[in-house]
Amino acid sequence: MKKAIVVCLTLLLALVANAQDQKKFSPEKFEAEMEGYIIKEANLSQQEAARLLPILKEMHARQRTVYKKIRQQSKVKPADEAACAEVIKQCDKMNIELKQIESCYHKKMMQEVSASKAYDVIKAESSFHRKMMTGWQKGNK
């Protein structure tokens, strides 16, 4: 009887651990899903994907560094009004920097493929992020 209980508890713990592992965010899996979605939705050929995906990866890497700075800047509310105003100004500057990064990389994309393909890629990426956020809000991912 004790052995049966121990076996059941062990199986239960293994199932719980496995379920928790599946819910962890994997940047590699996210990136692979995003690339597949973009290729499909923007109807990219292998050559186009080979030229555009490295540009997207580079853009995301630069954006991540700015997002990290924004998060660090906004972690703790400053004690006084002047410090709050300064944090707001710094975050505004970083948001402008994000848009400048996007603009720069969109120009690079249009040098590699037609503007209509670059447009499709930008729209597909935006759509992918919206779908993922909706899924996370509903608890699907």
N, C-alpha and C positions, 0 to 999 in steps of 0.2 A: 504494500500500500504506500509506504513512504517513498519507494522507488518510483512509483507511478506519479506521485505528486511532484517529486524532484524533476522527473522527465517533463511533465507538463509545464512546470515553472520555467525550466530551461528553454523549452520550445517557445513559450510565451515571451520570454526575454529576448530570444533571438529574433522573433517576429517584430517586436517593438524596436529593437536596434536597427533592423533592416529598414523598417518604415521611416525611422528618423534619418537614416543615411540618404534615402531617396528624396527627402524634403530639403536637404541642404542645397544651397545655391552653388552651382558649378559654373565659373566664368567660361571655361572651355566649352561646356555644353551649350551655354547661352550663345556664345559667339558662333559656334557651329550651326545652331538652329537659325540664328539671324542671317548668316551667310546663305544658307540653303533657301530661306524664305526670300531673301533679296534676289537671288539668282532666278528663282521661280517667278516671283511677281514682276520683276523687271524684264523677264525673258532674256537673260544675258547668255551669250554664247560662252564657251570655255575660254576663248581668248579675251573677251571683254571682262569676264570675271577675274581672270588672271591679272589683268591690268588695274581693275578697280578695287578689288578686295584689299590689296596691300595699302592703297591710299586710304581706304576706310579705317583699316587697323591703325595706321599712323595717326589719323585724325582723332580716333577714339583715345589713343594713348595720350595725346596732347590735351584733350578735353578732360581726361581723368585727373591729370595733375591740377588743373584749374578747379575742378569740382572738389578735389581733396582740400585745396586751400580755402574754398568757400565754406566747406563743412567745418574745418578747423577754426575759421574766423567766427563762425556763428554758433559754436558749441555752447558758450557761456555768455549770458547777457551781461554786458558791461554795467558797471555800478552807476555811472552818471550819464547825463544827457549828451555831453560832448563826446564821450567814448562811444555811445550808441550811434551818434551821427557819423563818427569816423568809420565804424564797422559797416554801416549802410553804404557809405561812399566807396569803401574798399570792395564790398560785394557787388555794387553797381559796376565798378571798373572791371571786375573779373567777369561779370556777365557780358559786358561789351567785348572783352577779350575772347570769350567763348564764341560769340557771333563772328568775330574777325577770323578766328581759327576755321569756323565752318565755311565762311566765304572763301578763304584761301584754298581750302581743300576742294570746294565745289568747282573752283576755277581749274584746279589740277585734274579733276574728273572730266571736265569738259575738254581738256586737252587730249585726253585718252579716248573718249567716246563722244558721240553726238550729244548735244544739249538735251535732246528728248530722252536719250538713255540715262543720262545723269539725273534728269528730272524723275524718271521712273525709279531709279535707285534711291534717291532722296525720299520719295513718297513711300516706297516699300519699307525703308528703314523706319520711318515715322510710324507707319502702320504696324510694323512688327512690335515696336516699343509700346504702342497703345494696347495692342492685343495682350502682350505680356503683363502689362500693368493691370489690365482688367482681370486677367487670370489670377494674378497674385491677390487682388482685392477680394476675389471670390474664393480664394484658398485653393485654387487648382494646381499651382506650381510651388 
